[in-house]
Amino acid sequence: MEKRGSRRIKKRSILKVDNISSILLDFSRKGIKFSTTKVPLSKGIDILFDVGGETFEIKAIICWVKQKVALSKSYDIGAIIKEAPEGYYQFVDNLRD
């Protein structure tokens, strides 16, 4: 059973989280999941998401962090989107249709 209010879109892309290069794993209107080698120091993060020739500046809050493999320096992170431009929501809606 899907717990989320909006369907995730699986798409790989490079993004910046607090100026740290990360890999986008999936996203929706309400949240984003990415992989990185450094966990941000605070729960409030700034995400720079560049896709399809458009750049979106997103503010989010980290919900969970999961280390991928023991002794690995790679982490999957899930975050709730708190603030995004209207263009981001239109982009997501167009991908879902």
ZATI-874211 format. One record per residue (C-alpha): residue number from 1; x, y, z; residue in one letter. Coordinates in steps of 0.2 Angstrom, whole numbers, plus 5000, padded with zeros to 4 digits. Example, Ala and Ser with C-alpha at 12.3 -4.5 7.8 and 13.67 -1.06 7.14 Angstrom:
2
[1; [5062; 4978; 5039]; A] [2; [5068; 4995; 5036]; S] 
END
This chain:
97
[1; [5000; 5000; 5000]; M] [2; [5007; 5017; 4995]; E] [3; [5008; 5029; 5010]; K] [4; [5012; 5044; 5000]; R] [5; [4999; 5058; 4995]; G] [6; [5008; 5060; 4978]; S] [7; [5016; 5047; 4967]; R] [8; [5035; 5047; 4966]; R] [9; [5044; 5050; 4950]; I] [10; [5060; 5040; 4948]; K] [11; [5073; 5050; 4938]; K] [12; [5092; 5050; 4940]; R] [13; [5100; 5067; 4939]; S] [14; [5114; 5077; 4948]; I] [15; [5108; 5090; 4960]; L] [16; [5117; 5101; 4973]; K] [17; [5112; 5100; 4992]; V] [18; [5119; 5114; 5002]; D] [19; [5132; 5115; 4988]; N] [20; [5137; 5097; 4989]; I] [21; [5135; 5086; 4973]; S] [22; [5122; 5073; 4975]; S] [23; [5112; 5060; 4965]; I] [24; [5093; 5062; 4963]; L] [25; [5084; 5046; 4965]; L] [26; [5066; 5051; 4965]; D] [27; [5054; 5065; 4969]; F] [28; [5036; 5071; 4970]; S] [29; [5026; 5087; 4974]; R] [30; [5030; 5084; 4992]; K] [31; [5046; 5076; 4994]; G] [32; [5063; 5071; 4987]; I] [33; [5075; 5057; 4989]; K] [34; [5094; 5058; 4985]; F] [35; [5110; 5050; 4988]; S] [36; [5126; 5059; 4994]; T] [37; [5143; 5055; 5002]; T] [38; [5141; 5069; 5015]; K] [39; [5126; 5071; 5026]; V] [40; [5121; 5089; 5028]; P] [41; [5124; 5097; 5045]; L] [42; [5107; 5104; 5048]; S] [43; [5089; 5097; 5044]; K] [44; [5085; 5112; 5034]; G] [45; [5093; 5111; 5017]; I] [46; [5094; 5120; 5001]; D] [47; [5092; 5110; 4985]; I] [48; [5097; 5116; 4968]; L] [49; [5088; 5105; 4955]; F] [50; [5093; 5107; 4937]; D] [51; [5083; 5097; 4925]; V] [52; [5076; 5099; 4907]; G] [53; [5085; 5116; 4905]; G] [54; [5076; 5123; 4920]; E] [55; [5084; 5126; 4937]; T] [56; [5073; 5125; 4953]; F] [57; [5079; 5131; 4970]; E] [58; [5070; 5121; 4984]; I] [59; [5070; 5122; 5002]; K] [60; [5067; 5106; 5011]; A] [61; [5068; 5097; 5028]; I] [62; [5077; 5080; 5030]; I] [63; [5066; 5067; 5037]; C] [64; [5077; 5052; 5037]; W] [65; [5095; 5046; 5033]; V] [66; [5100; 5029; 5028]; K] [67; [5118; 5023; 5026]; Q] [68; [5118; 5012; 5010]; K] [69; [5130; 4998; 5016]; V] [70; [5140; 4996; 5032]; A] [71; [5157; 5006; 5031]; L] [72; [5151; 5014; 5015]; S] [73; [5152; 5033; 5014]; K] [74; [5136; 5034; 5004]; S] [75; [5119; 5039; 5011]; Y] [76; [5101; 5039; 5005]; D] [77; [5092; 5054; 5012]; I] [78; [5073; 5058; 5011]; G] [79; [5067; 5076; 5013]; A] [80; [5050; 5085; 5014]; I] [81; [5049; 5100; 5002]; I] [82; [5044; 5115; 5012]; K] [83; [5046; 5128; 4998]; E] [84; [5048; 5127; 4979]; A] [85; [5044; 5138; 4964]; P] [86; [5027; 5136; 4955]; E] [87; [5037; 5130; 4940]; G] [88; [5043; 5115; 4950]; Y] [89; [5025; 5110; 4954]; Y] [90; [5021; 5112; 4935]; Q] [91; [5036; 5102; 4930]; F] [92; [5031; 5087; 4942]; V] [93; [5013; 5088; 4936]; D] [94; [5018; 5087; 4918]; N] [95; [5028; 5072; 4921]; L] [96; [5014; 5063; 4930]; R] [97; [5001; 5066; 4916]; D] 
END
